[in-house]
Amino acid sequence: IAAMVASLVGARTFHVITEWDHYRDNLREIPAIWEGGLTFYGGLIACLVVLPFVFRAHKIAFWDVADHFAPALALGHGIVRFGCFLNGCCYGRPAAWGFVFPEIGDGIHRQPSQLYEAGAGVVLFFILVKLHAGRKFRGQTFLSYLLLYAASRFVIEFTRDDPRGALGWLSTSQWVAIGVAFVGAGGKTTALFRLA
């Protein structure tokens, strides 16, 4: 329940922040999640802030649960991106061989960025299942997920063309991906040094 609430609030909050130019003049639309506008990174970050405290209160080992959950998280995110493809959101840049999304209404063939990320989620699922079977420390599977997902998302973002926040020549999601990758890599490196 805590994960559901935290991810929903975080996903909406991050979306509103990145699209503040729109929402500052339309404050009544902020709670209207049924109209779309949820970001994965916002939900993930909110869960990483809230859940360790909830788990500690219930004497549950956060890293054990996170490790077991990581493969399902990757697969679930991949499935969600199939929904994005069917919905016509999160679409890609124009491409002669791509898909036409009726929701956009411009008749332009575009790269299926949603399917790229869906495929990445499925591949990450199998990689993480394999890693989890041979994990050497608590947190290894989840930290690997953070690193691998961030790397794949950073690359796939270059193919996207839907309106979203940006800072310089990188999208907001790419900047967040860099931070998430550092967290994943840093956590793994620290744990490996402790094992050495």
Secondary structure, DSSP 8 states (H G I E B T S, - for coil): -HHHHHHHHHHHHHHHHHTHHHHTT-GGGTT-GGG----HHHHHHHHHHHHHHHHHHTT--HHHHHHHHHHHHHHHHHHHHHHHHHHT-S-B-EEEEEEE-TTT-S--EE--HHHHHHHHHHHHHHHHHHHHHT--STTHHHHHHHHHHHHHHHHHHTTB-S---EETTEEHHHHHHHHHHHHHHHHHHHHHHHH-
